[in-house]
Structure formats: C-alpha cells, structure tokens
Amino acid sequence: MSRFVQELNQRALHIRSTEDQQRKIAFLNQASLELLRWIEQTATHWLDQGKLIALLGGEHSITPGLIAALQKRHPRFSILHLDAHADLRQSYEELTYSHATAMYHALRYEAVDRLISVGIRDLSNEEMQYIQRNADRVQLFHSWDLHTQLFCGTSWDALCDTIIDKLSDHVYISFDIDVLNPGDCPHTGTPVPGGLSSMQALYLIHKVYQSGRRIIGFDLVEVGYHPHNNLDAIVAAHLLYQLANIAIASNTPLDNHQVQVPQP
C-alpha cells in the first residue's frame, strides 16, 4: 500500500503546482479508480487464501473495491449499510468516486441484491429519486422514523427484526461511524445530529449473527482523528473488535464451540 500511495503522491505534486481545477479533478478521479482496483486485486488475493476481509478508513469511497472482489465469489448478497448519509450520489463536487457515492457504485454489481440503509438522516433530492426508482433493491430506514417508533413504544429489538428480515442469507456490513450520535464520533468528517447509540448499532449487528446469516465481509469507515481527544479511536476500536468477532463467528460451523461472541 505504501508504494501505491507514494506513486500517487509523486504524480500529485505537479498537479498541485497548477491552477487548472479540471486537471485536479481528473487526477483525483483517476487516482480513486486506481485505488479501487488495487483494493479489488489485494482483496482477491487474500480471499483466494480463504481469508475474511475487512476495510478500515478513512474514506467511505473504498467500499466498492471490496464489493468488486466479493461479487466474484458470492452470486447474491445484501449490504447492511449503517450511515448518516445515503451515499447514493452519482458524483459529488465533480468527483466520480467519493464518500458520497460509495453505495451508488456498490449497487452497480448485480450480485448485490439489496441495499438496506439504516440510520440515514441526510440525503439529497437526487438520492431520494434514485431510491424511488430502485425500490426493489434499496430500502431506507430513516433515523427519524426509527426514533419515532421508539418514542411511540416499539422496541429496538422489534425494529431490528424488521431490518434483518430484508437481508438475504449472505450479508456485507458497511459501517460508517457517523451513523452514531456525534457524541460518539465528534471528529468524523460529516457529523449529523440524531444518530444511533453505539449499543443500538452493536445490538443490530449481533442480531444479524443470531439470525443465522453469514457476514462475508465488512468495513468501518469515516473514523476521525484529533491529537488531543481519542474518543473516536476508542469507539472505533470497540466497534472493530465486535465486528471482527461477529464476522468470524458467522463463518464458523455451529458445532464449533470454541468461537464465542463477546458481549459489547
């Protein structure tokens, strides 16, 4: 990875010295495409070794690279997408590949039979129209709707059952940390008030495992950094520990009692 980044940085030095905005955009689009191809190739290598793959970020735009590798092995799977944003823009600020387009590009693969997005509370008219046109593949559980049902007496357990019922047997989890209330991730790039608690998110993921579904991979992205406040890192580390354990357990035969999923 370091060699790949060094090569991109060298190519970027010349672009930074010019005022040609279109050249900068063209470079970023090409570099992003090359990164996705690199992720696909690297993930394919490790999948061939029988490994379970997770992506960590940083930019949510990395997700389609792993989806590209997984769709070669799994003819049908769902994406459980936890996020404050729909990420269904075709492009964002002239960038073809960005954190705002991740799910749009993931859905370009036919193996992805359904996208179930949970915790969304910030989306554009373009994205709403896309969801309406693709209602057979995309279902959105808006944060306001979820909390309204909670306030009116529906249990989170029952809401999780409704969400999980929409998933196919094989599931990819894309966890954007800004799905959480900003108090749990104050330095993520695009925080939005009104998110899930970390326990609500983990309870949902535990229930996915308990439903008998197989988690074929996951990502944890948009984790921010601050030199004097490590709350984001602490929350992300806890989420990663849980996600990894649950993913491993879901790929382990039920008669193997050595795998135990720790409680959050």
Phi, psi and omega in degrees: 000320183298321179295319179299314180295319179299319179296318179295319180298320178297318179291331182284337184302318181291321181296323181295339183274001182241159179264008183284097184297322181294325177294323178295316181296317179298320178296314182296320178296318180291317180296321179294320178297318179295322178296316179298320178294321178296317178298316179300313181294317181293317178297320179300318178303312184284329175296324177296337178271005179082020183271156172262128190255138172231144176249139179238137179208178016076193186300132176289346182295350181285340188304313182301337178296318178286323176301320179299322179286318183292326184291346175285339184250338183237108184291343182206120175204160178256158171249121170268111190249109178258119191192154170279341185238152181286330179058038183246019177286145177287327173205164182217119183052043178072005178264124180289324182241113179205178179298338182272357183240006190301313183284331175301315181285328177296324181285354177288346179268125184295336179297335178282101185279336182202142174247119178248108185256128187236135176090008183294137177210014178208107179211158185265168175299321178301317181290321177298318178295321178297316180299317180295322180288335185240040184298338179285342182242340186238126174230133185247129172253094186291143182301320180298315180297317179298314182290326176300316179294323176296316181295333181268005171110354177287136181282154176295327177301315180293321178295321177298320178299319179297317179295311185294329180299338181276349185272149173279182186293328178254134188227134169255133180254122174249109187250101172272122188297342179284001169296336182280161172303137183304341176297336178269347182212063188296342185247015172295158190293323184226070182292147178225128179299154171090029185274184175285159168278160179297327180290323177297316180296315181292325177298317177300314182293321176299321180291329174301314178297314182295338179285351180092004179284153182259126178270113187269353179168168178201164170226154174229112193227173179063030177281123182270176183219142172217131186295341184241010179211111185259020181300316180303315182293322180295313180297315181297319179297320178294316178298316181298317178301315180292314181301316181296315180296317181293318180297316179297315182298322182289344179256012182251134178306143184299336182276001177267103186273006180282339182267117178235132180274120181290150175288147178299000000 
